[in-house]
Amino acid sequence: MAPESSRGQASVELVGLAGALLLASLIAFQLLAAGYAVVMADHAAEAAALALANRRPAAPAAADAVPGWPRRALRVRRDRGAVAVTLLPPSPLRILRGRLAVTAEAAVSVPVGEERP
């Protein structure tokens, strides 16, 4: 039979391992969410730029290009033929959400011979 101190040490190691596993899971979730936010911001910026090229509003086109939570976390800025879309990824820690914001940009240029009035 193992001494009492060995059983107590195993319990402490188990609690420490569970905490480390939880921290690793949160970090992995945050990395996946930030990566997904980059892809969704890029899609939204491209859709918004195409909408500008077709003389439609950029913000609704950007929102329609993304599903679910990204739609509520979008900010669209327009400057002439360029669009910048900022997306706030979800985070279990609110303090990180603003710091992990990602921005994608897209621009539309019309060839000289095809300029619209």
LUMLO-569265 format. One line per 8 residues: number of its first residue (from 0); for each residue x, y, z of N, C-alpha, C, CB. Coordinates in pm, whole numbers. Glycine has a CB too. Layout:
BEGIN
NUM> X:Y:Z:X:Y:Z:X:Y:Z:X:Y:Z | ...
This chain:
BEGIN
0> 83:-117:0:0:0:0:88:124:0:-95:0:120 | 48:225:-76:128:347:-89:113:434:35:86:425:-214 | 220:503:68:212:595:182:110:707:153:352:655:214 | 58:769:260:-43:875:248:8:992:164:-84:925:386 | 133:1028:174:186:1144:100:184:1120:-51:329:1176:147 | 197:995:-94:191:964:-237:52:986:-293:235:821:-262 | -51:950:-217:-188:971:-263:-221:1119:-272:-288:900:-169 | -179:1195:-179:-203:1340:-181:-130:1405:-296:-159:1403:-50
8> -10:1358:-326:68:1414:-437:-2:1385:-569:212:1358:-437 | -57:1267:-585:-128:1232:-708:-249:1321:-727:-171:1084:-706 | -320:1353:-620:-436:1443:-629:-394:1582:-673:-509:1450:-495 | -286:1631:-617:-236:1764:-654:-191:1764:-800:-118:1807:-561 | -126:1658:-843:-83:1649:-983:-203:1644:-1077:5:1526:-1004 | -307:1573:-1038:-428:1565:-1120:-494:1701:-1133:-527:1464:-1060 | -505:1776:-1024:-564:1910:-1028:-478:2002:-1115:-579:1969:-884 | -347:1993:-1102:-257:2075:-1184:-268:2040:-1332:-112:2057:-1138
16> -279:1912:-1362:-294:1868:-1501:-427:1915:-1560:-283:1715:-1509 | -534:1909:-1481:-664:1955:-1528:-661:2105:-1558:-774:1925:-1423 | -595:2182:-1474:-581:2326:-1497:-500:2355:-1622:-516:2393:-1378 | -392:2282:-1642:-309:2300:-1761:-385:2261:-1888:-179:2217:-1750 | -464:2155:-1879:-545:2111:-1993:-652:2216:-2027:-610:1975:-1964 | -713:2274:-1926:-812:2379:-1948:-749:2501:-2014:-879:2419:-1816 | -634:2542:-1967:-563:2656:-2025:-524:2628:-2170:-438:2690:-1943 | -474:2509:-2198:-437:2473:-2336:-561:2472:-2426:-368:2334:-2339
24> -674:2427:-2374:-798:2427:-2452:-844:2569:-2483:-909:2352:-2377 | -837:2658:-2386:-875:2797:-2410:-785:2864:-2512:-871:2875:-2279 | -656:2837:-2506:-562:2894:-2603:-592:2840:-2742:-416:2862:-2562 | -616:2710:-2753:-647:2651:-2883:-776:2709:-2939:-659:2498:-2872 | -879:2724:-2856:-1005:2784:-2901:-982:2925:-2952:-1109:2785:-2786 | -904:3003:-2878:-880:3142:-2918:-804:3150:-3050:-802:3216:-2809 | -708:3062:-3070:-634:3061:-3197:-725:3022:-3313:-515:2962:-3189 | -810:2924:-3293:-904:2884:-3398:-1004:2996:-3428:-978:2756:-3358
32> -1055:3061:-3325:-1152:3169:-3345:-1087:3287:-3418:-1209:3216:-3209 | -964:3320:-3384:-895:3431:-3452:-867:3395:-3598:-762:3465:-3379 | -827:3273:-3624:-803:3230:-3762:-930:3232:-3845:-744:3091:-3764 | -1040:3188:-3786:-1169:3190:-3856:-1212:3334:-3882:-1276:3115:-3775 | -1185:3423:-3787:-1220:3564:-3803:-1144:3627:-3919:-1192:3641:-3674 | -1019:3589:-3937:-940:3641:-4050:-1004:3600:-4182:-795:3591:-4043 | -1042:3475:-4193:-1104:3425:-4317:-1238:3494:-4341:-1124:3273:-4310 | -1321:3507:-4238:-1452:3569:-4253:-1439:3718:-4286:-1535:3551:-4126
40> -1343:3788:-4226:-1323:3930:-4258:-1280:3947:-4403:-1217:3992:-4163 | -1197:3856:-4451:-1153:3861:-4590:-1271:3841:-4686:-1044:3754:-4616 | -1356:3743:-4656:-1475:3720:-4739:-1567:3842:-4739:-1553:3595:-4689 | -1587:3899:-4622:-1676:4014:-4610:-1620:4135:-4685:-1699:4050:-4462 | -1489:4158:-4677:-1428:4270:-4748:-1440:4253:-4899:-1281:4285:-4708 | -1418:4132:-4946:-1430:4106:-5090:-1575:4128:-5136:-1384:3963:-5122 | -1671:4079:-5061:-1812:4097:-5097:-1850:4245:-5096:-1903:4019:-5001 | -1799:4319:-4999:-1830:4462:-4991:-1768:4537:-5109:-1779:4520:-4859
48> -1647:4502:-5148:-1583:4567:-5263:-1659:4536:-5392:-1437:4521:-5275 | -1704:4413:-5407:-1782:4378:-5525:-1916:4453:-5527:-1807:4226:-5530 | -1973:4474:-5411:-2097:4551:-5405:-2072:4695:-5448:-2156:4548:-5262 | -1960:4752:-5404:-1926:4888:-5448:-1910:4895:-5599:-1797:4935:-5380 | -1849:4793:-5656:-1829:4790:-5801:-1963:4786:-5874:-1742:4669:-5842 | -2064:4729:-5810:-2198:4721:-5869:-2291:4829:-5816:-2258:4584:-5842 | -2233:4929:-5754:-2307:5045:-5701:-2415:5006:-5601:-2370:5121:-5815 | -2379:4915:-5512:-2468:4875:-5403:-2399:4911:-5272:-2502:4722:-5410
56> -2474:4918:-5162:-2414:4950:-5031:-2317:4840:-4987:-2524:4970:-4924 | -2206:4882:-4929:-2102:4787:-4889:-2136:4711:-4761:-1972:4860:-4870 | -2190:4779:-4661:-2213:4716:-4531:-2311:4598:-4537:-2266:4818:-4434 | -2426:4611:-4603:-2514:4494:-4610:-2452:4378:-4687:-2646:4533:-4675 | -2375:4408:-4790:-2309:4301:-4866:-2207:4228:-4779:-2241:4357:-4992 | -2134:4302:-4697:-2037:4240:-4607:-2107:4152:-4504:-1952:4348:-4536 | -2217:4201:-4449:-2292:4122:-4350:-2352:3997:-4411:-2402:4208:-4286 | -2398:4007:-4535:-2457:3890:-4602:-2352:3784:-4638:-2530:3933:-4727
64> -2226:3824:-4643:-2120:3731:-4684:-2073:3639:-4571:-2003:3809:-4737 | -2114:3668:-4448:-2068:3587:-4335:-2186:3529:-4258:-1979:3671:-4241 | -2170:3409:-4203:-2279:3347:-4127:-2263:3370:-3976:-2284:3197:-4156 | -2370:3362:-3905:-2367:3356:-3759:-2305:3474:-3687:-2296:3238:-3719 | -2222:3442:-3587:-2165:3545:-3500:-2085:3652:-3573:-2078:3482:-3399 | -2015:3623:-3683:-1939:3732:-3746:-2028:3847:-3792:-1861:3678:-3865 | -2151:3818:-3827:-2242:3922:-3875:-2264:4029:-3768:-2378:3860:-3916 | -2270:3986:-3643:-2292:4081:-3533:-2164:4151:-3490:-2353:4010:-3414
72> -2050:4102:-3532:-1922:4156:-3486:-1846:4231:-3596:-1836:4044:-3433 | -1916:4268:-3703:-1853:4337:-3816:-1856:4488:-3801:-1921:4298:-3945 | -1749:4552:-3847:-1745:4696:-3865:-1694:4720:-4006:-1655:4768:-3756 | -1768:4796:-4084:-1731:4821:-4224:-1700:4969:-4240:-1845:4777:-4321 | -1582:4999:-4296:-1545:5136:-4328:-1522:5146:-4478:-1417:5181:-4250 | -1571:5252:-4536:-1559:5270:-4681:-1485:5398:-4710:-1698:5272:-4748 | -1392:5393:-4804:-1319:5512:-4847:-1303:5504:-4998:-1181:5524:-4775 | -1386:5576:-5070:-1390:5575:-5216:-1411:5432:-5266:-1260:5635:-5275
80> -1314:5375:-5337:-1330:5240:-5390:-1273:5132:-5300:-1266:5231:-5523 | -1236:5168:-5178:-1177:5071:-5086:-1270:5045:-4968:-1039:5120:-5036 | -1264:4924:-4918:-1345:4884:-4803:-1254:4816:-4703:-1463:4791:-4846 | -1271:4849:-4576:-1199:4781:-4468:-1303:4720:-4375:-1104:4879:-4390 | -1290:4592:-4351:-1383:4520:-4263:-1307:4474:-4140:-1449:4399:-4337 | -1354:4516:-4023:-1294:4473:-3897:-1390:4377:-3830:-1262:4595:-3804 | -1334:4267:-3781:-1415:4163:-3718:-1357:4132:-3581:-1421:4036:-3806 | -1443:4127:-3482:-1402:4092:-3346:-1431:3945:-3321:-1476:4181:-3241
88> -1327:3863:-3304:-1352:3720:-3282:-1409:3694:-3143:-1222:3640:-3301 | -1483:3585:-3127:-1534:3553:-2994:-1419:3515:-2901:-1638:3439:-3002 | -1439:3543:-2774:-1336:3510:-2677:-1401:3483:-2542:-1232:3623:-2666 | -1353:3381:-2470:-1406:3358:-2337:-1365:3470:-2241:-1359:3223:-2283 | -1261:3543:-2275:-1215:3656:-2193:-1246:3785:-2267:-1063:3644:-2161 | -1337:3865:-2214:-1380:3988:-2281:-1264:4082:-2309:-1485:4059:-2198 | -1165:4085:-2223:-1053:4176:-2240:-974:4147:-2368:-961:4169:-2119 | -974:4022:-2411:-901:3984:-2532:-976:4017:-2661:-869:3838:-2529
96> -1106:4028:-2653:-1187:4040:-2774:-1144:4159:-2859:-1333:4052:-2738 | -1133:4276:-2801:-1093:4395:-2877:-949:4390:-2922:-1115:4518:-2795 | -866:4326:-2845:-724:4319:-2879:-695:4222:-2993:-644:4280:-2758 | -786:4131:-3018:-767:4032:-3124:-844:4067:-3251:-808:3895:-3075 | -895:4188:-3260:-971:4230:-3378:-884:4217:-3503:-1021:4376:-3363 | -944:4167:-3609:-873:4151:-3736:-939:4240:-3842:-873:4001:-3782 | -858:4292:-3932:-909:4380:-4037:-863:4327:-4172:-861:4525:-4017 | -956:4324:-4266:-926:4285:-4404:-968:4401:-4494:-1000:4150:-4445
104> -892:4423:-4598:-921:4532:-4690:-935:4479:-4831:-812:4639:-4684 | -1020:4545:-4907:-1037:4513:-5049:-1066:4644:-5121:-1152:4406:-5072 | -1025:4649:-5246:-1046:4771:-5324:-1097:4734:-5463:-914:4853:-5335 | -1166:4828:-5521:-1219:4810:-5655:-1164:4924:-5740:-1376:4809:-5656 | -1113:4887:-5855:-1071:4992:-5950:-1135:4962:-6085:-914:4998:-5962 | -1180:5066:-6148:-1247:5054:-6276:-1149:5097:-6382:-1378:5137:-6282 | -1126:5016:-6486:-1035:5055:-6594:-1079:5188:-6657:-1029:4945:-6701 | -981:5263:-6709:-1004:5397:-6760:-1113:5400:-6867:-876:5454:-6817
112> -1114:5307:-6958:-1213:5305:-7064:-1352:5267:-7018:-1170:5212:-7170 | -1364:5211:-6898:-1493:5162:-6849:-1549:5243:-6733:-1481:5020:-6807 | -1500:5363:-6712:-1547:5443:-6601:-1695:5471:-6615:-1470:5573:-6590 | -1762:5469:-6502:-1906:5492:-6501:-1931:5640:-6468:-1977:5398:-6399 | -2040:5695:-6518:-2070:5836:-6487:-2099:5859:-6342:-2186:5884:-6569
